[in-house]
């Protein structure tokens, strides 16, 4: 099956798909110490099968994998309407890879070498947003209705599937309609960290949300500043 199987200690199972044993072991060690169960796979085919079988709370996915690469694993999951929170890790600091991964529905992205503590923090942040109680009030802007407790979104009455990060981005903007947020403010409040070279991350996620909401999207660009939510 996989390289390692550790029972979760209350936080749920994380699947690590990484072909470099030393990196996989460090990730496993830190995630286990943080209270997560960990299952490790070394190639994309086995990793994809494990995600579908084990239903983890999150996936740590290397881009460069044997079998099928991480991009194809992510593509297959999202095509099957599986929105399990997912963090890409890669040895390549290539914006093309970064943008493609985010466009496919990855929730976050780390470039090797990275601190394993940072990986744990990113996972905690994603899961806290995904599983938290959310705001008590349904948010409505134009034709978009967002229900924070149920984490559902409808556009013109039709359900829309968003990743955890896409949902939180939309919730942040719709929670204060008309207020303009800079990319740094959105990175801080939605992603839980600020990397001043990662404004493109926000742009890609905004583009993805707009694409899924179609003409009903309430997200408006304020050039030179950032983004806001407003009715058409």
Secondary structure, 3 states (H helix, E strand, C coil): CCCCEECCCCCCEEEEECCCHHHHHHHHHHHHHCCCEEEEECEHHHHHHHHHHHCCCEEEEECCCECCCHHHHHHHHHHCCCCCEEEEEECCCCHHHHHHHHHCCCCEEEECCCCHHHHHHHHHHHHHHHHCCCCCCCEEECCEEEECCCCEEEECCEEECCCHHHHHHHHHHHCCCCCCEEHHHHHHHHHCCCCCCCHHHHHHHHHHHHHHHHHHCCEEEECCCEEEECCC
